[in-house]
Amino acid sequence: MRKYEDTYQHKGLRKKLAGLLREKGITDENVLDAINTIPRHYFLDSAFDKIAYEDRAFEIAAGQTISQPYTVAYQTQLLQVKRSDKILEIGTGSVYQATILAEMGAWVYTIERQKKLYDLQKEYYFRNKYPNIKFFFGDGFEGLQTYAPFDKIIITAAAPFIPPKLVQQLKVGGMMVIPVDEGETQRMLRLTKLEDGTVKEEAFEQFSFVPMLTGRNR
Ligand code: SAH
């Protein structure tokens, strides 16, 4: 069994990381607090223990990645998370992003298409601390009709287009943060759903994500 330890050294590196994200332009104090609270090294193989608080993405299982802390903070900030928000996440991956949202008091519904990664949630370290995360094995293009509508939706993989079903599953006034494919990099978009069912679109920085793929991979 893996031994999880959050030492003073980890805490110090984490505080530095939160400071760096602040310098890079993250201003939402709730986001910075969550980054400062969640031990990112618990979401990575123990071999990454010393570098877990560098502002970079790392490989996890099934050829996927844990997003860079700046990306996690940036997407979370754009989402304007409020306590008790009902949030759909596409791409559970390491569960780090979902944990940040849960720490901020949201109800998180997270979908993963890689069975190997989905199965890892059975060993999720914070299961008791964050019962407000629900895990699903499925295709994010389909969303979660049963639990719709959502206040917010966050896509953590490069979407080739805006999935229509996800727009449908968003509340009026709700927001979706989604990196949309433009080749090598993706433009971060924030969509706000309007009364007539259409969306208002705002465009932000370029990022680089692993692709959002259709179907499930058993
Ligand atoms: N939020 C994750 C980032 C993981 S990388 C974290 O904090 O670690 C993106 C993830 O999206 C990968 O695990 C990938 O398998 C998953 N993914 C890609 N396309 C998907 C889809 N259509 N539905 C659900 N998950 C998908």
Residues whose N, C-alpha, C, O or C-beta is under 5 A from the ligand:
A	BS01	SAH	Q64 T65 I66 S67 I90 G91 T92 G93 S94 V95 Y96 Q97 I111 E112 R113 Q114 G138 D139 G140 F141 T156 A157 P211 M212 L213 T214
